[in-house]
Amino acid sequence: PVSMILLSACIEEYYPDDEVLKVGTLVVQAHLNNKPGEQTLVISRSSTLVYPEFDALSGCHVEVLNKDGDSREFKEELPGSYVFNHDDNFFRNDEEYRLIFVTPAGKQYESEYEKLHPAPEVNSIYYLQENHSTSDPDEIEEGVQVYMDFEIDKESGRYLRWQVTETYEIHNPDYKAKIFDVDRRLKLLPDSSSWRTCWITLEVPEIFTLDLEHVDGETYRKMPLNYVNTETRRLNIRYSILVEQMALSQSAFQYWNELAKNSQSGGALFDSQPAISPGNICNVDDENELVLGFFSVSGVTERRIFVEDVSGLKTQTDPSYCAPGEYPDFLYYFRPAYLPVYLALVEMDGSLTFGEVHKYCVDCREYKGSSNLKPDFW
């Protein structure tokens, strides 16, 4: 069970209304861990609730420091995205850290101190073929359910969170493609713009947390993570997930549970705007200013698995996927804003069809999170 607590300083339970949440509210995403490599935090301003967009806050001076006064500066690499390359053991178990940053307007913000708890080890990750019910009582969906086993160490890791990142290989249809480009010439699509094999990497949007207070034993078994059905192309060739297990403070655990409550359809409340949940960051000169987001540090352990050629699992192949539409009328009169147009020649039902297709059908790099470069772990 989850124990809800009241926290001091600027941590509060917040539910927005139009009079309180205004465009331009400061938003901070700063969930760091002790994993070697790049650590990134994001500072932005809130946009509208109806049509949210990412509004980066650039030009901030950002530091994370511990109670001994040792600090590390985060440099801005992309608008609103501040990066520190963790390679000197700055983030250490059982030490406490806080975030401090100053905006271009000279306003200073600080977080509460957060303790870095070591994460218990992940013993194993595995999957089972399962059928799940749907909203239609006469229909079921096929797929695989991912589970994990991990060691229980309540002294360091009573509060846990899991971040799941999926990677899968996709192959686009193999057909001849052409492009009607901005120069108003119809020509073969060059190889530099035609990619049929890609690897898509995305964070699974579900939020997985657990309080081990009333869990007994040395090992927790069969913790359910994400379910992958056959309604998409994720399982068609090869699928992999990386599970990162993080130990949280009690306040960070409360934050993530509130975030889960505010989530919709298993994902974040907004795709481009962090959800509204309790925070631990304040304006040092104006404690009444609302700041959304949370600063946390976590110990992390991780493990990866691959899923392919699941016996008895029938993956879906849609013969009409990326099938050409009609050849556009008056193509040569299209305004520049509507160019380029991509076309493909495909044999369908015994006859050739030449028509318009989406760009991602001829260049798989266009999919969200997609790359034509094979991952090192593949």
KACORFEN-V292769 format. One record per backbone hydrogen bond with DSSP energy under -1.0 kcal/mol. CO is the residue of the C=O (numbers start at 0). NH is the residue of the N-H. If there is no record, write none. Layout:
BEGIN
co;nh
CO;NH
CO;NH
END
This chain:
BEGIN
co;nh
7;10
16;19
16;20
21;24
24;45
25;291
26;43
28;41
29;295
31;297
36;85
38;83
40;81
41;28
42;56
43;26
45;23
54;44
60;101
61;73
62;99
63;71
64;97
65;68
69;65
71;63
74;82
77;80
79;42
80;76
80;77
81;40
82;74
83;38
84;86
85;36
91;94
94;115
95;66
96;113
97;64
98;110
99;62
100;108
101;60
102;105
106;102
107;283
108;100
109;281
113;96
115;93
116;298
120;150
123;148
125;146
127;144
129;142
131;140
135;138
138;133
140;131
141;229
142;129
143;227
144;127
145;224
146;125
147;222
148;122
148;123
149;219
152;156
157;211
158;247
159;209
160;245
162;243
163;203
164;241
165;201
166;239
167;199
169;197
172;174
175;344
176;188
177;342
178;186
179;340
180;183
184;180
186;178
189;192
190;193
194;363
195;171
197;169
198;370
199;167
201;165
207;161
209;159
211;214
217;151
219;149
222;147
225;145
227;143
232;235
237;168
238;306
239;166
240;304
241;164
242;302
243;162
244;300
245;160
248;252
249;253
250;254
251;255
252;256
253;257
254;258
255;259
256;260
257;261
263;266
266;263
279;111
281;109
285;288
291;27
293;29
295;31
297;33
298;246
300;244
302;242
304;240
306;238
309;312
317;320
319;322
325;355
329;332
330;333
334;337
335;338
340;179
341;356
342;177
343;354
345;352
347;350
350;347
352;345
354;343
355;324
357;360
358;361
358;362
362;365
363;366
366;369
368;200
370;198
374;377
END
